[in-house]
């Protein structure tokens, strides 16, 4: 049994690396469950909280002082908290153990479907270990999208989900306008789609937040996310925002019949759907959530309820998708949270933690952690003596990359190049991220050409045009994205030619073969973004060649640094540094 005691305030703060505050566009009911949904991971079995039976923490679990401070806060404290958890700090274990101390009903919001399933599995394991059939059943464990979609389906049970919704609305609007303006609207589809998405994530059109015609807010979003980089040349930004506003309003009105992924949260917020009211709301990966998810969490919490946000501002890497760069600070302010640190990493060995200190100084290795290894890759380039012949094999053969290893990189092109080299040498591997492949396929089909030679011409023209636009806007991030995507496609084109394949259809087949999700049983190549939340015993980090750096927004600089931290802390035993081939 846990002894009740006074909480040591010194355990609630830590010298966290400061992150500058950036503008955000949000401020101030909870989730009724529904059946399992393939897209959102909503699980009916865990939807209805069971009658509460008070359970203490597992007697076999020995908490660290910081974990104990969290448990004491649940029992003896009051109000809300954000738990700042460094990479590998055992946050899921801490949160699951804490469920047994929480009185009442709750919602445990996972970042994505896979994370929700992992948490449900961990709760089931703990339930079996304790031989307590009621452990954790008072909590509805799902994504925020699943919880909000459940609330919306209670009102509109026949609503359909179609992620082509906004694209279809733009196309119909362009045909409605017709002539030259209609053609321009079609060309501006990527910009309009992106801005409509940002508008939903930042609650534009939600009563009490921001109106559709709040142009200042739209301009703020454009500036923050450099969204005008997707605007076709010669198109006036103000005119384009009028199209965005029109599509946003039409999209909202259509929510009773059709919703897309963003609408799963946006629709119940915009139309004030009823949310199940929880005594506790836990929200994971808070550093990468947007204002809509935050508002949903607030509406799920009953008056006087307690909120727990969990995350690490130094693992925030999804700002480009709409996540608020200062999300944890906003949550702490809105929910009146104290801060509880988890600064000890149980995943990383001491050498990896020391290496990570160049980005995050407050991460600590556990006292029992192994020493571990951080080293450069083994490459025999030059003869050590006149009679020595250097090893000409690729680095992944010289260093003996195994099926349980991961090869990580900030960019996709070096991974694809390495993957094809490995395949050529008979080393089995796959690239993590089917959605990355889908994005490449969309670009490859953009000009409706049939041969790879024609596609190469169009890609080069596209690269020059987009790089010029990015440089004119002073956006290194956008320039790197364009260069990386085009370089990746050229690597795949070269691969097709080497195989005697010369059509775009051949290339699409090749893309489908090389990219996969949840790669297991073979060496995995993975971007830093895709590696987040995962771990491997040995990690190879391909360090990209660096060029001249142009201006970049503060939040983008921070998130580039965060990616380095995320990549290096995936290693449980050995981190191997590989210069880009």
Secondary structure as UniProt FT lines:
FT   HELIX           9..12
FT   TURN            38..40
FT   HELIX           44..46
FT   TURN            59..60
FT   HELIX           65..76
FT   STRAND          80..85
FT   TURN            87..88
FT   HELIX           91..99
FT   TURN            100..101
FT   STRAND          106..110
FT   HELIX           113..130
FT   TURN            133..138
FT   STRAND          139..143
FT   HELIX           144..155
FT   TURN            157..158
FT   STRAND          160..161
FT   TURN            163..164
FT   HELIX           165..177
FT   HELIX           179..187
FT   HELIX           189..201
FT   TURN            202..203
FT   TURN            207..208
FT   TURN            212..213
FT   HELIX           215..225
FT   HELIX           227..230
FT   TURN            233..234
FT   HELIX           237..253
FT   HELIX           254..256
FT   STRAND          258..259
FT   TURN            261..262
FT   HELIX           263..270
FT   TURN            271..272
FT   STRAND          278..283
FT   HELIX           286..288
FT   HELIX           291..300
FT   STRAND          301..311
FT   HELIX           313..315
FT   HELIX           319..321
FT   TURN            325..326
FT   HELIX           327..335
FT   STRAND          337..342
FT   STRAND          344..345
FT   HELIX           350..356
FT   TURN            357..359
FT   STRAND          364..365
FT   TURN            367..368
FT   STRAND          373..376
FT   TURN            386..387
FT   HELIX           395..398
FT   TURN            399..400
FT   TURN            403..404
FT   STRAND          406..409
FT   HELIX           413..424
FT   TURN            425..426
FT   STRAND          429..432
FT   HELIX           434..444
FT   TURN            445..447
FT   HELIX           452..472
FT   TURN            473..474
FT   HELIX           476..498
FT   TURN            499..500
FT   HELIX           504..514
FT   STRAND          515..516
FT   STRAND          523..527
FT   HELIX           528..531
FT   TURN            532..533
FT   STRAND          536..543
FT   HELIX           554..568
FT   TURN            569..570
FT   STRAND          571..579
//
